[in-house]
Amino acid sequence: MQPDTKLSRPTNPALERHFAIVEIAALWNLSKQTITKYFEDEPGVLKHANTPTRKRRTYATLRIPESVLIRVHTRLKQ
């Protein structure tokens, strides 16, 4: 009897693979700015922003779960 080779997807978003903006930009052959626009207000995206000071501007790091990546891709191809 052959073992089941079917991979199961995690049901919990915390256990999914999370992508960085640069990874998606390379996969989709688009700029980092374009990918950021697609995902910055998308529900489910993890956002971490530093605290701005007078000398430093605010930077935000986005991590996109695989399910959100698939959802946005499906929406964009319609």
N, C-alpha and C positions, 0 to 999 in steps of 0.2 A: 504494500500500500504506500502510495506517495504522500509525503507530508504536504500539508496545506501551505502553499507559497503565497497565498493572497495576503497582502499587507493590510492591516487594519489602521484606520485613521484615528488619532486621538479625539475623543469627544470633548475634552476640556481644552479651551483655547490656550490656557497656560502651558499645555504640553505640546502644542504645535510648534513647528519650525517658525522662527521669526526672521524676517529679511530686513536688511539695511537698505536705505535708499540707493546706495551705489550698486548693490547687488541687483536690484530690480532694473535700474538704469542700464546695466550691462546686459541683462537678460532680454530686455525689450528694445535695446538699441535706441534709447531716448536719453535726454539730458537729465541730470539730477534735479534741476529746477522744475522740469515738467513732471517728473515722478512725485516730487514734493507737493506740487499743486494737486495732483490726483488724490493724494492720501492724507494731506494735512488736516482735513476736517471729516475724514471718514470714521464712522463709529467702529470701535474695536482696535484702533491703532494705539500703540503705547507711545506716549510722549513724555520726554524728560527735558525740561528747560532749566538752564542755569538762572541764578538770580542776577538781574542786571545791576550794574553799578554805573557811576558817572564815567568810568574809564573803559568799561566793557559793555558791548551790546549783548542782547539776549540771543542765545543760540538754543535751538531745540534739536534733540535727537529723536528720530522716529524709528520704531520697530514695527514691522507689518506682519501680523500672523498670516499663515498660508491661506486660511479660509477667507480673510479680507482680500488678499491678493487675487484669489480666484473670483470673488464677488465683483471686484472692480474690473477685472479683465473681461468677465462676462458682460458687464454693463457697457463697457467701452466698445466691444465688438458688435453690438446691436445697431 
